[in-house]
């Protein structure tokens, strides 16, 4: 989860005060949130798909061949993080609007679901816990968004609209990268990961450009930087 936290942390630190200043302007609040969620999805979703597909080689490169046993756990956690990064924006919405009570309630509910998932997965060991955790994250995603976005300028539809293009493009890219990765089985891990990363990046950007509204999204993406990384006051 470390790469995702490196992306999410700074963006969230800037987004919460920015959203707080816009809470009396619902339209601008929704617009800013959409751009923020899009940037998180744009950066995190393809990265998690890439790590899931190339998990075996990545584990060997980072930890050594003796750690290949954690490959499946690594892959499952990458699948979890695929939606989790953008999904956690609901917490920032509640904090920026001063809805700390609802934030606390949801935190307790989420903890109960997570602990229950761990208990259910225990009989199957670490992989069972990882799978249960992943399943819970996807099962509670939409209900959690609905609960947290109630009576706010943001809705479930806002979230889905913001992440839809990166999500579809990332999944399709994952399919292409999978076939490339399979064909490179005789190559070293560094070569396989490097080629798959370059191919994945090119395919991802190309797919986004070909999708309805994709070119506009890529063009506007450059302008989102100053908006999201504006100086905090």
Phi, psi and omega in degrees: 000351186302313179302321181292319180296328178292333177276313187289320185305301181298320180296319180292321180299329178275322187292320184299308178295325179295316178294323179299321180290341183258007187295340176268001179235082187307318183295314180292325177299311180298319180296315180295316180301316182300318180293320180295312179296322179297316181296319178296315180293319181301321183273321188274321186297311178294327179296318180289325176296317179300313181292328178292315182292317184262024188303319183297313180291322180295318179297316180295322180292318185277322189243342182103163185295337181290347183258011182298343179295340180267006183303313182295321178296316178302316181294316180296319179293328176294320177295323177296313182292342181306316181255340187295322183299308179291326181295331182286355178295342179297327178295319179294326177298314180296317181293319182291338180260005178075020181266060184292329179296314179294325178298317179294315181300314180295324178300319178293315180299315180298320179297319180295317178297318182294314179298319178298320179297319178298317181296316180297322184278347184307317182301339181256014176075203185299319180293326177295319178295317180297317180294318179297318179297317178297314181299315180298319180301321180281324181294319185269359185304299184295315176300323181292320178296316179299314182295316184284331183270356179302137177059035175232166178292349183256150178226173176299321179298323178300315180297310183297322178295322182292323186260356188298312182297309177300325181295310181296315181297322181292317180296315178296321177297321179301322179296315180296314181297324179302315180292323177295316181297319179296325182283348182257022185300335181273354182272165176291160181298320181298317179293314181299313181295317181297312180296315181296325179294314180295314178299315180299317180297314181295317180294317181300310181293323179294317179297318177300318181294329182276342182282151178305124180081001184291316180297319178297320179296315179295321180293317181288336184303323180297324182283345181288334182305304179300328181291315185277332182257022178299153183297132179283146178238000000 
